[in-house]
Every structure is written in C-alpha cells, then in structure tokens.
C-alpha cells in the first residue's frame, strides 16, 4: 500500500508540474520559443497575488481574479516589446532575450521584497494541510487534488478552444505556417499577442498554485523552469496533453525515488527526463538516417 500511496501522490504532484508547464508548452507550440523567463514570471505572479492580498485583505482565491488581468497585460507587453522584436533574429535571440528578462525580474523582485520566503498557506486555512483518508494508508491532499483538477480543467479548456473555436483555428494556422496564414487574411502578429496573453494567464494560475502549495522567494523561478521544461520534454514539446502526461511521469518518478531514499526524489525525476531525452534523440537520429539513405540511394536508369 505504501507504493500505491506514493503512486497516487506522484500523480497529484504531476498535476502541479503540468499546470506549471502548460504556459511554456503553449508558447512553444505557437511561436517555437523556449521562454527562459517562464519560472520567473510564475514567481512574479505569486508576488503580485501577495501584494493584492496584503493591500485589499482578500483571500488568494479572490485575489487571483484580480491578478490574472495584470498578467494578461504583462503578456501583451512581453510579446510586443520583447518576443515580437526578437523572433526575426533567429532561434537564439528570443532565447537570450527571455534569459535576460528572467535575470531582470529576479533582481527586481529581490530589490523590492528581499530574500524572505513567502507562502499563502496561512491565508487558505485548513486547505493547506487538509486531506481525505482512503483506507488506512492512503491520504489525498485536498490542495493537491484541487491543483490537479485545475490543471485538468485548464488543459481541457485550452484543447476545446484550440479545436472548436475560430480563435483556436487562427492560432493553429499561425503555429503551422505564419506566412501562409497571413496570405489568407490573418494577422500573425495579433494572433501571437493573443497567444502570449493566454500563456501568461496560465503562468499566473501556476504562480498562485506555487504560493499555495509551497513557499517562494525572488530566485525561485529557476527551479520552476526546470520542472516545467522537463515535463514539456517528457510529454512532447507543444502538446498540451503530452504536458499532462509528462508532469505525471515526473511526479511519479520523484515520489517513487523518495520512497527508496529521500535524497533520490529530485534525482530520479532528472534521470527520467534524461532517459526520455536520449530516447527522443536516438529516434530522431534514426529517422534522419533513414531519410538520408533514401535520398542518397542511386537511381537505376534503364538503357
């Protein structure tokens, strides 16, 4: 039963990783940009929620609805001021630009809030530690279950939006071929702004989850970026459902590793990530080799 309990806890933990990775995966799927500021933006969202809660004296769940429009505005500025300007410079320029944004955000947050860790656990009461008991050895955290449900609802909502709405068709067309989409009357620049706003809203929800389930400080973004990136790579880049699967696999690996030895929790997740990465690289090299062999095969010309 211990292993079953750890498996269940790993699945719930995977919901948090999927929620943290959703915005990263979505932005990559639309613009093929790896946003290295992703973790720092999630921490920024957590601090924005902290300020709203302190200034207005409301719960984090109410403050979340005030924080998300701010994150949407930040997403618009982020896209028009940084990503849109750097996309024409090749794949390396957006990478460097978002890395610079990450460093800037970390140091600004440190200058404003200092090095003290913060948490919303005191503000959400018993939800931070409450659980449901199943049998004698299985306990389900209420907060982890809520975060998993939030990730599932968010991913289902994004899937329906992308597949059932006109906006979703515009986003998919821009992601596949921006030039062809522009020839058909779409404005890829405007679509990318909308996509960045949507990604930033997802990041805002993830930042709220970060503050509720653990503590955060100005330099906590690096670790969150690593977890999100690993979940995206494990599940397949640009796939929202793959992000959920990748997050669950990462969470299960960490929990199973912690069952063997507490020091193996983080390492086991990194090992799974590296194994999946090696498999993907191997499969990619095999496909490339088969393609080159077919292209270089001499043709037979009859006399």
Secondary structure, 3 states (H helix, E strand, C coil): CHHHHHHHHHHHHHHHHHHHHHHHHHHHHHHCCCCCCHHHHHHHHHHHHHHHHHHHCCCHHHHHHHHHHHHHHHHHHHHHHHHHHHHHHCHHHHHHHHHHHHHHHHHHHHHHHCCCCECCHHHCHHHHCCEEEECCCEEEEHHHHHHHHHHHHHHHHHHHHHHHCHHHHHHHHHHHCHHHHHHCCCCHHHHHHHHHHHHHHHHHHHHHHHHHHCCECCCCHHHHHHHHHHHHHHHCCCCHHHHHHHHHHHHHHHHHHHHHCHHHHHHHHHHHHHHHHHHHHHHHHHHHHHHHHHHHCCCCCCC
